[in-house]
Amino acid sequence: MKNFIFTLVFSVFTFMSFGQNTPKVGDQLVVKSPKAESYKYVDFPKLNILVKRGQLASYNAVIDQVVVVDQVIELNYNTTTVVLKMKDESKFFNLYKTVKANYNKAIESGELVVLKQ
């Protein structure tokens, strides 16, 4: 009986923590600097592509920018992909209106941070 109660309490807390981590359309996030040279979980173009398109080879234009979740795509149980757009409706690097990101991995790695409202 004790094992059943323990399992029930544990599963309730697990579902509560999972429910708080799901994104909704309209959520605001902040783009932070990547840990490595380029972003791993946010689909920004590589630096050489930016140079070929006439932009500076730097991610400084998007660091600390506020983005809005435009669309949420549930692929399977652990993978949630979000489509992001700039809050001020401008384009990323003057090239892309939206970009995709693996929500859970980007939040865990610190590439995206949820903006407190």
Residue pairs with C-beta under 8 A, 6 or more apart in sequence:
21 104
21 107
22 72
22 80
23 69
23 72
23 80
23 82
23 103
24 69
24 72
25 69
25 70
25 71
25 72
26 68
26 69
27 68
27 69
27 114
27 115
28 66
28 67
28 68
28 69
28 87
28 114
28 115
28 117
29 66
29 67
29 68
29 69
29 84
29 112
29 113
29 114
29 115
30 64
30 65
30 66
30 67
30 112
30 113
30 114
30 115
31 42
31 62
31 63
31 64
31 65
31 67
31 111
31 112
32 63
32 64
32 110
32 111
32 112
32 113
33 59
33 63
34 40
34 59
34 111
35 109
35 110
35 111
37 47
38 44
38 46
38 47
38 59
39 59
39 111
40 105
40 109
40 111
41 101
41 102
41 105
41 106
41 109
41 111
41 112
42 84
42 99
42 100
42 101
42 102
42 106
42 111
42 112
43 99
43 100
43 101
44 59
44 62
44 92
44 93
44 99
45 53
45 93
45 95
45 96
47 57
47 58
47 59
48 57
50 56
50 57
50 58
50 93
50 95
51 57
53 93
53 95
55 61
55 93
55 94
55 95
61 92
61 93
62 92
62 93
65 86
65 87
66 86
66 87
66 115
67 84
67 85
67 86
67 87
67 112
68 84
68 85
68 86
68 87
69 82
69 83
69 84
70 82
70 83
70 84
70 85
70 98
71 82
71 83
72 80
72 81
72 82
72 83
72 103
73 80
73 81
73 82
73 83
74 80
75 81
78 104
79 102
79 104
80 102
80 103
80 104
81 100
81 101
81 102
81 103
82 100
82 101
82 103
83 98
83 99
83 100
84 98
84 99
84 100
84 101
85 97
85 98
86 92
91 97
92 99
101 111
101 112
103 112
106 112
107 113
107 114
